[in-house]
Amino acid sequence: MPLVVATLAAELSSIFMGHPNTGADAAFKIAGAYDNYCKTAMAPPGLPVFTGVEKTTFQGLLTPSLISAEAGNPTIVAQAMASAIQAYWLTPPVVFIGGPAAGMVTAVPGAMAIVSALSGILSNTGNTEAVAGQQIATQFDIATKTVLVTFTTPPPPAGPPPPAMVI
């Protein structure tokens, strides 16, 4: 199943409309929403193998931006969100398995590219929670769809070809 941005948008909007009690609670819920969204990722021929570290890493990077003295600073939160997406996939790299190939995430070039857009969304005081949730989900989706997975195929067996293949 491919990534579904509408599901992420609905979950983020719900989180924002619920006004989490603390910044730590907001980071926990946003990390959970992103993790749920990522569970449907595919990179044929492989599927990701998630360990739970990804969600914890995302939450750990986002939390300080929501609880520090600078909490709510749109640029700081935007940078933390982008860094959290990048780290989700790269710390450690998410492994993909399937078929004869195995792979791992080697880059997320779009993660840091969304900082400006996220900062603009977070700065717009005219946005409702639902609109902000949808717009942030769209930026998360843009970044996530730039995840690069490098696959390796095992080498063929060593030795002479099987007798049926001798010409």
C-alpha positions as CSV (number, residue, x, y, z in Angstrom):
1,M,0.0,0.0,0.0
2,P,1.4,3.4,-0.9
3,L,1.8,6.4,1.5
4,V,-1.6,8.1,2.2
5,V,-1.2,11.8,2.9
6,A,-5.0,12.2,3.7
7,T,-4.6,9.8,6.7
8,L,-1.7,11.8,8.0
9,A,-3.5,15.1,7.4
10,A,-6.5,13.9,9.4
11,E,-4.4,12.6,12.2
12,L,-2.3,15.8,12.5
13,S,-5.4,18.0,12.3
14,S,-7.0,16.0,15.0
15,I,-3.9,16.4,17.2
16,F,-3.8,20.2,16.7
17,M,-7.6,20.6,17.3
18,G,-7.2,18.6,20.5
19,H,-4.7,21.1,21.8
20,P,-2.2,18.7,23.5
21,N,-1.5,19.5,27.2
22,T,2.2,19.9,26.8
23,G,4.9,20.2,24.1
24,A,6.1,16.8,25.0
25,D,2.6,15.4,24.5
26,A,2.3,17.1,21.1
27,A,5.7,15.7,20.0
28,F,4.6,12.2,21.1
29,K,1.4,12.4,19.1
30,I,3.0,13.9,16.0
31,A,5.7,11.2,16.1
32,G,2.9,8.6,16.3
33,A,1.0,10.1,13.4
34,Y,4.1,10.2,11.2
35,D,5.1,6.6,12.2
36,N,1.6,5.4,11.3
37,Y,1.8,7.1,8.0
38,C,5.2,5.6,7.2
39,K,4.1,2.1,8.0
40,T,2.5,1.9,4.5
41,A,5.8,2.8,2.7
42,M,7.0,0.7,-0.2
43,A,10.1,0.7,-2.3
44,P,9.6,-2.2,-4.7
45,P,10.8,-4.9,-4.5
46,G,11.1,-4.3,-0.7
47,L,9.1,-3.3,2.2
48,P,10.5,-1.4,5.2
49,V,11.3,-3.2,8.5
50,F,10.6,-0.8,11.3
51,T,12.1,-1.4,14.8
52,G,10.4,1.3,16.8
53,V,13.6,3.3,17.1
54,E,12.4,5.5,14.2
55,K,9.4,6.9,16.2
56,T,11.4,7.4,19.3
57,T,14.1,9.3,17.3
58,F,11.5,11.5,15.6
59,Q,9.9,12.3,19.0
60,G,13.3,13.0,20.6
61,L,14.3,15.5,18.0
62,L,10.9,17.3,17.9
63,T,10.3,17.5,21.7
64,P,12.9,20.1,22.6
65,S,11.5,22.6,20.0
66,L,8.1,22.3,21.6
67,I,9.2,22.6,25.3
68,S,12.2,24.9,25.3
69,A,12.2,28.6,26.0
70,E,11.9,29.1,22.2
71,A,8.9,26.8,22.0
72,G,6.5,27.9,19.3
73,N,9.2,29.7,17.3
74,P,8.1,28.7,13.7
75,T,11.6,28.4,12.3
76,I,13.0,26.3,15.2
77,V,9.9,24.0,15.1
78,A,10.2,23.7,11.3
79,Q,13.9,22.8,11.5
80,A,13.1,20.2,14.2
81,M,10.3,18.7,12.1
82,A,12.6,18.4,9.1
83,S,15.4,17.0,11.1
84,A,13.1,14.5,12.7
85,I,11.9,13.2,9.3
86,Q,15.5,12.8,8.2
87,A,16.6,11.0,11.3
88,Y,13.5,8.8,11.3
89,W,14.8,7.2,8.1
90,L,18.5,7.4,8.6
91,T,19.2,6.9,12.4
92,P,19.8,4.0,12.0
93,P,18.9,3.5,8.3
94,V,15.6,1.8,7.8
95,V,16.1,-1.6,6.1
96,F,14.0,-2.8,3.2
97,I,13.6,-6.5,2.4
98,G,11.8,-8.4,-0.3
99,G,12.5,-10.8,-3.1
100,P,16.1,-11.4,-3.9
101,A,17.2,-7.9,-2.9
102,A,17.8,-6.1,0.3
103,G,18.2,-2.4,0.8
104,M,18.5,0.4,3.1
105,V,17.7,4.1,3.2
106,T,20.7,6.1,2.1
107,A,19.4,9.6,1.9
108,V,16.3,11.8,2.4
109,P,17.1,14.9,0.2
110,G,13.7,16.5,0.6
111,A,13.7,16.6,4.4
112,M,15.6,19.8,4.9
113,A,14.1,21.3,1.7
114,I,10.7,21.7,3.5
115,V,11.9,23.9,6.4
116,S,10.9,27.1,4.7
117,A,7.4,25.9,3.8
118,L,6.9,24.5,7.3
119,S,8.1,27.8,8.8
120,G,5.6,29.7,6.7
121,I,2.7,27.3,7.7
122,L,3.6,27.6,11.4
123,S,3.9,31.4,11.1
124,N,0.5,31.8,9.6
125,T,-1.7,32.7,12.5
126,G,-4.7,32.8,10.2
127,N,-4.5,29.0,9.7
128,T,-7.0,26.9,11.5
129,E,-5.7,23.7,13.2
130,A,-7.3,21.6,10.4
131,V,-5.6,23.7,7.7
132,A,-2.3,23.6,9.5
133,G,-2.6,19.9,9.9
134,Q,-3.3,19.4,6.2
135,Q,-0.5,21.7,5.1
136,I,2.1,20.2,7.4
137,A,1.0,16.7,6.3
138,T,1.6,17.7,2.7
139,Q,5.1,18.9,3.5
140,F,5.9,15.7,5.4
141,D,4.6,13.7,2.4
142,I,6.8,15.7,0.0
143,A,9.9,15.0,2.1
144,T,9.1,11.4,2.7
145,K,8.6,10.7,-1.0
146,T,12.3,11.7,-1.5
147,V,13.6,8.8,0.6
148,L,16.2,7.0,-1.4
149,V,16.6,3.3,-0.9
150,T,19.7,1.5,-2.3
151,F,19.2,-2.2,-3.0
152,T,21.8,-4.8,-3.5
153,T,21.2,-8.1,-5.2
154,P,23.2,-11.1,-4.0
155,P,25.8,-12.2,-6.5
156,P,25.2,-15.4,-8.5
157,P,26.5,-18.6,-7.0
158,A,30.2,-19.2,-7.7
159,G,31.4,-22.2,-9.8
160,P,30.5,-23.6,-13.1
161,P,27.1,-23.2,-14.5
162,P,24.6,-26.1,-13.9
163,P,24.9,-28.8,-16.6
164,A,21.7,-27.8,-18.3
165,M,23.1,-24.4,-19.1
166,V,26.3,-25.6,-20.8
167,I,26.3,-24.9,-24.5
